[in-house]
Amino acid sequence: APAPDLPPGAYSVTIRATDDGTPNLTQSETIQITVEERIGPIACLTGPPLEGLLGGDIGPAPQGEFVDITCLEIRNDQAIERSELAWAGIPLPRESNLLNTESLTVIGPDNRRLAAQFNVVSRWGGRPDQATLPIRWLQIAVPARVVAGGRSYYSLRRYTSLPAPTDPLSASVRTAGNRVVVETGLATFTLDPANPALFDQIAIDEDDDGTGRTTVYSHSPGAGPRLVFVNDGSDVTLSTAAPNQVLVDNNGFSIVETGPARVVVQLKGHFADAAGRSRFTSGTLAYERFGYTLIATFRRASRDVLLEFHLRNEASDAMFPPWTDDVVTVRQASFELPFSFNNDRSVYLAGQGTVTRIAPSGVQVEQRKGGGTPWVRRARILVNGAETETGVAFTDPFLALGDSQYVVAAQVPWMRYREPQAIAIENTTLSLRFISEGQVVGEAKGIWNFAKISILPIGARTPAEILQALEQAL
């Protein structure tokens, strides 16, 4: 039935069941509905303009015939303005008969073309690679600028004839011998598909012009995945510091997306102990129990890396009870990144509020396992093993290391909801501790985590100014 024209507010609605056209008053259910403010037609090109080429504005909208397919609404739930890449999947009607993405572009405020990327997620009636079928779900990645607590609206357009964009800061991927090189316009990431630590070298542009590179990271033993678990009452540590303790699976490396807005790669591997303490055995079954997946996302005009790290306890016979006999206690599951710094380096940290600077030392910002009576969440900052700040949970857990040329910052969102987690610095190594203290990982259970690594040249601003803005943006 047509919806009544109700003012905004909460209402109770009673639904009565009927199967033959006759109301059945004995079977009914009351539900609550909320009527939001009726906003009318949306002006599609609204919001602040993007900040030039660095922000994702690659020129005026193309000339020629086009159809506006839909408006893309991008929301910002933070109390500060945000300028970054946004992505999501949108549904398309079968009747649109959109077979490919070659005619698509995204137009932003002031009728400007944005550096968008399109990926087919599914098609009507078949697989995503069946190009003769209409697209059903389309993933769009587009740079966006949205005011604090606001929304921006961009137009997804389908052109009759669409010229190729010109974007010197686009993200791309290529092979170089046995390496994979990701370019983002402001950084070059050299990846080694056979190395469980993935990153072979990172070099950055220091002045935002897209040219020139300074190497800030080179692989060294101990980088990458690290695992500490309990076996027969003793801790076992596995990492790339020793050979063959962390191994890439056969065909474990793959390129998921290739640009121009972002590049996504995936690496799958396993931890292995020469003494067999990491192996699961049951009857005729025998295999390494600890698997991991690393997903790295690189964005255009950025020096940052978004990292997902999934750890799995793959032990399970899955045939008969007990179903909890193959649990394991993990002391630490982390990803280690040893950077290169000058001797004038400092540590920058925050739990609540302002970023503070301290001399180089061992520092850990941690959301611990909850405890006490009554039970409460627990957070703390450790400097050289001593607690310097505690709380229930930190609003802005943040840690960075820098010198006079650049800083590297780490943030782990949702840390307060995924305890025990921590960010740590030891000497010049940044440690993303997705499990930071003893945690029972169940049989056939996986732990999923996410982190953002920001690499920023100092330039004219002080490190504190750079990092204070960065802290608030995640």
Residue pairs with C-beta under 8 A, 6 or more apart in sequence:
6 35
7 35
8 35
8 36
8 37
8 38
9 34
9 35
10 32
10 33
10 34
10 35
11 32
11 33
11 34
11 35
12 30
12 31
12 32
12 33
13 30
13 31
13 32
13 33
14 28
14 29
14 30
15 28
15 29
15 30
15 31
16 23
16 24
16 25
16 27
16 28
17 24
17 27
17 28
18 24
42 71
42 73
42 153
43 153
44 68
44 71
44 153
44 154
44 155
45 107
45 108
45 109
45 110
45 111
45 153
45 154
45 155
46 109
46 151
46 152
46 153
47 74
47 108
47 109
47 144
47 145
47 146
47 147
47 150
47 151
47 152
47 153
47 154
48 81
48 109
48 145
48 146
48 147
48 152
49 57
49 108
49 109
49 110
49 112
49 145
50 56
50 57
50 83
50 108
50 109
50 112
50 114
50 143
50 144
50 145
51 57
51 83
51 145
53 167
53 168
53 169
53 301
54 169
54 208
54 301
55 83
55 143
55 145
55 301
56 85
56 114
56 115
56 142
56 143
56 144
56 300
56 301
57 108
57 112
57 113
57 114
57 115
58 112
58 113
58 114
58 115
58 165
58 166
58 167
59 112
59 113
59 165
59 166
60 111
60 112
60 113
61 105
61 107
61 111
61 112
61 113
61 157
62 105
62 113
62 159
62 162
62 163
64 159
64 160
64 161
64 162
65 159
65 160
65 161
66 157
66 158
66 159
66 160
67 157
67 158
68 155
68 156
68 157
69 92
69 96
69 98
69 104
69 156
69 157
69 158
70 90
70 155
70 156
71 153
71 154
71 155
71 156
72 90
72 106
72 140
72 142
72 153
72 154
72 155
72 156
73 151
73 152
73 153
74 86
74 142
74 144
74 146
74 151
74 152
74 153
74 154
75 146
75 150
75 151
76 82
76 146
76 147
76 148
76 149
76 150
76 151
77 149
78 148
78 149
78 472
78 473
79 148
79 149
79 472
80 148
80 472
80 473
81 145
81 146
81 147
81 148
82 144
82 145
82 146
82 473
83 143
83 144
83 145
84 143
84 144
84 299
84 473
85 141
85 142
85 143
85 144
85 261
85 262
85 299
85 300
85 302
86 141
86 142
86 143
86 144
87 117
87 139
87 140
87 141
87 142
87 261
87 262
88 139
88 140
89 121
89 137
89 138
89 139
89 140
90 137
90 138
90 139
90 140
90 156
91 136
91 137
92 98
92 134
92 135
92 136
92 137
92 138
94 124
94 134
94 136
96 134
96 135
97 134
98 104
98 134
98 135
98 138
98 158
99 131
99 132
99 133
99 134
99 135
100 131
100 135
101 118
101 119
101 120
101 135
101 138
102 162
103 158
103 159
103 160
103 162
104 116
104 118
104 156
104 157
104 158
104 159
104 162
105 113
105 114
105 116
105 157
105 159
105 162
105 165
106 113
106 114
106 116
106 140
106 142
106 154
106 155
106 156
106 157
107 113
107 114
107 154
107 155
107 157
108 114
108 152
108 154
108 155
109 152
109 154
113 165
114 142
114 143
114 154
115 142
115 143
115 165
115 167
115 169
115 170
115 260
115 261
115 300
116 140
116 141
116 142
116 261
117 140
117 141
117 142
117 257
117 259
117 260
117 261
117 262
118 138
118 139
118 140
118 141
119 138
119 139
119 141
119 257
120 128
120 135
120 137
120 138
120 139
121 128
121 136
121 137
121 138
121 139
122 128
122 135
122 136
122 137
123 130
123 133
123 134
123 135
123 136
124 133
124 134
124 135
124 136
125 133
126 133
140 156
141 261
141 262
142 154
142 261
143 261
143 300
143 301
144 152
144 154
145 152
146 152
165 260
167 260
167 300
168 185
168 210
169 184
169 185
169 186
169 210
169 300
169 301
170 185
170 259
170 260
170 261
170 300
171 182
171 183
171 184
171 185
171 259
171 260
171 261
171 262
171 263
171 298
171 299
171 300
172 182
172 183
172 258
172 259
172 260
172 263
173 180
173 181
173 182
173 183
173 255
173 258
173 259
173 263
173 265
174 180
174 181
174 183
175 181
176 190
178 192
178 193
178 194
179 190
179 191
179 192
179 193
179 200
180 190
180 191
180 192
180 193
180 253
180 255
180 265
181 188
181 189
181 190
181 191
182 188
182 189
182 190
182 191
182 263
182 265
182 298
184 263
184 298
184 299
184 300
184 301
184 302
184 303
185 205
185 210
185 300
185 301
185 302
186 204
186 205
186 208
186 210
186 301
186 302
186 303
187 202
187 203
187 204
187 205
187 213
187 298
187 302
187 303
187 455
188 201
188 202
188 203
188 204
188 213
189 199
189 201
189 202
189 298
189 305
190 199
190 200
190 201
190 202
190 203
191 198
191 199
191 200
191 265
191 296
192 198
192 199
192 200
192 219
193 248
193 252
193 253
193 267
194 248
194 253
195 219
195 224
195 240
195 248
196 224
196 225
196 240
196 246
196 247
196 248
196 267
196 269
197 219
197 223
197 224
197 225
197 240
197 246
197 336
198 224
198 265
198 267
198 294
198 296
199 217
199 219
199 223
199 224
199 337
200 218
200 219
201 215
201 217
201 218
201 219
202 215
202 216
202 217
202 455
203 213
203 214
203 215
203 216
204 213
204 214
204 216
204 303
204 406
204 455
204 457
205 211
205 212
205 213
205 214
205 303
205 457
206 212
206 214
206 405
206 406
206 457
206 459
207 457
207 459
214 405
214 406
215 340
216 339
216 340
216 406
216 408
216 455
217 337
217 338
217 339
217 340
218 340
220 338
221 240
221 241
221 242
222 239
222 240
222 241
222 336
222 338
222 429
223 240
223 336
223 337
223 338
224 239
224 240
224 246
224 335
224 336
225 239
225 240
225 246
225 269
225 271
225 292
225 294
225 309
225 333
225 334
225 335
225 336
226 237
226 238
226 239
226 240
226 332
226 333
226 334
226 335
226 336
226 431
227 237
227 238
227 239
227 271
227 290
227 311
227 330
227 332
227 333
228 235
228 236
228 237
228 238
228 330
228 331
228 332
228 333
229 235
229 236
229 278
229 290
229 328
229 329
229 330
229 331
230 236
230 328
230 329
230 330
230 331
230 438
231 277
231 278
232 277
235 331
236 273
236 277
236 278
238 245
238 246
238 271
238 272
238 273
238 278
238 290
239 245
239 246
239 336
240 246
244 272
244 274
245 271
245 272
245 273
245 274
246 269
246 270
246 271
246 272
247 269
247 270
247 271
247 272
248 267
248 268
248 269
249 268
249 269
249 270
249 291
252 267
252 268
252 269
253 265
253 266
253 267
253 268
254 265
254 266
255 263
255 264
255 265
256 264
256 265
256 266
256 295
257 263
257 264
259 300
260 300
261 299
261 300
262 297
262 298
262 299
262 300
263 297
263 298
264 295
264 296
264 297
264 298
265 295
265 296
266 293
266 294
266 295
266 296
267 293
267 294
267 295
267 296
268 291
268 292
268 293
268 294
269 291
269 292
269 294
270 288
270 290
270 291
270 292
271 278
271 288
271 290
271 292
272 278
272 288
273 279
278 288
278 289
278 290
279 286
279 287
279 288
279 289
280 286
280 287
280 288
280 289
280 314
280 315
280 316
280 326
282 317
282 326
283 317
285 317
287 314
288 314
289 313
289 314
289 315
289 326
289 328
290 311
290 312
290 313
290 314
291 311
291 312
291 314
292 309
292 310
292 311
292 312
293 308
293 309
293 310
293 312
294 307
294 308
294 309
294 310
294 335
295 307
295 308
295 310
296 305
296 306
296 307
296 308
297 305
297 306
297 307
298 304
298 305
299 306
303 454
303 455
303 456
303 457
304 452
304 453
304 454
304 455
305 452
305 453
305 455
306 450
306 451
306 452
306 453
307 335
307 432
307 450
307 451
307 452
307 453
308 448
308 449
308 450
309 333
309 335
309 432
309 434
309 449
309 450
309 451
310 446
310 447
310 448
310 449
311 330
311 333
311 434
311 435
311 441
311 446
311 447
311 449
312 445
312 446
312 447
313 326
313 327
313 328
313 441
313 442
313 443
313 444
313 445
313 446
314 444
315 326
315 328
315 443
315 444
316 326
316 443
316 444
317 326
318 444
323 443
324 442
324 443
325 443
326 443
326 444
327 440
327 441
327 442
327 443
328 440
328 441
329 438
329 439
329 440
329 441
330 435
330 438
330 439
330 440
330 441
331 435
331 437
331 438
332 433
332 435
332 436
332 437
333 433
333 434
333 435
333 447
334 431
334 432
334 433
334 434
334 435
334 436
335 431
335 432
335 434
335 451
336 429
336 430
336 431
336 432
337 408
337 429
337 430
337 431
337 432
337 453
338 427
338 428
338 429
338 430
339 401
339 408
339 428
339 429
339 430
340 428
341 401
341 402
341 403
341 428
342 403
342 404
342 405
343 403
344 403
344 404
345 360
345 401
345 402
345 403
345 428
346 357
346 358
346 359
346 360
346 401
346 402
346 403
346 463
347 357
347 358
347 359
347 360
347 361
347 363
347 399
347 400
347 401
347 425
348 355
348 356
348 357
348 358
348 398
348 399
348 400
348 401
348 402
348 407
348 409
348 463
348 464
348 467
349 355
349 356
349 358
349 363
349 365
349 381
349 398
349 399
349 400
350 356
350 365
350 394
350 396
350 397
350 398
350 399
350 471
351 365
351 379
351 381
351 389
351 391
351 394
351 396
351 397
351 398
352 389
352 391
352 394
352 395
352 396
353 395
353 396
354 468
355 398
355 400
355 464
355 467
355 468
355 471
357 463
357 464
358 383
360 401
360 427
361 383
361 384
362 382
362 383
362 384
362 385
362 424
362 425
362 426
363 381
363 382
363 383
363 384
363 399
363 424
363 425
364 381
364 382
364 422
364 423
364 424
364 425
364 433
364 436
365 381
365 394
365 397
365 398
365 399
365 422
365 423
365 424
366 379
366 380
366 381
366 382
366 420
366 421
366 422
366 423
366 433
366 436
366 437
367 377
367 378
367 379
367 393
367 394
367 397
367 415
367 416
367 418
367 419
367 420
367 421
367 422
368 378
368 379
368 380
368 419
368 420
368 436
368 437
369 378
369 419
369 420
369 437
369 439
370 376
370 377
370 378
370 419
371 378
372 378
376 392
377 392
377 393
377 416
377 419
378 390
378 391
378 392
378 419
379 390
379 391
379 392
379 393
379 394
379 397
379 416
380 387
380 389
380 390
380 391
381 387
381 388
381 389
381 390
382 388
393 415
393 416
394 415
394 416
396 471
396 472
397 411
397 412
397 415
397 423
398 409
398 410
398 411
398 423
398 467
398 470
398 471
399 409
399 410
399 423
399 424
399 425
399 430
400 407
400 408
400 409
400 410
400 454
400 463
400 467
401 407
401 408
401 425
401 428
401 430
402 408
402 458
402 463
404 458
405 457
405 458
406 455
406 456
406 457
406 458
407 455
407 456
407 458
407 463
407 466
407 467
408 430
408 453
408 454
408 455
408 456
409 453
409 454
409 456
409 467
409 470
410 423
410 430
410 432
410 451
410 452
410 453
410 454
411 423
411 451
411 452
411 454
411 470
411 471
411 474
412 418
412 421
412 423
412 432
412 434
412 449
412 450
412 451
412 452
413 450
413 452
413 474
414 450
415 421
418 449
420 435
420 436
420 437
420 439
421 433
421 434
421 435
421 436
421 449
422 431
422 433
422 436
423 430
423 431
423 432
423 433
423 451
424 430
424 431
424 433
424 436
425 431
430 453
432 449
432 451
434 447
434 449
434 451
435 441
435 447
439 447
441 447
452 474
454 470
456 466
456 470
458 466
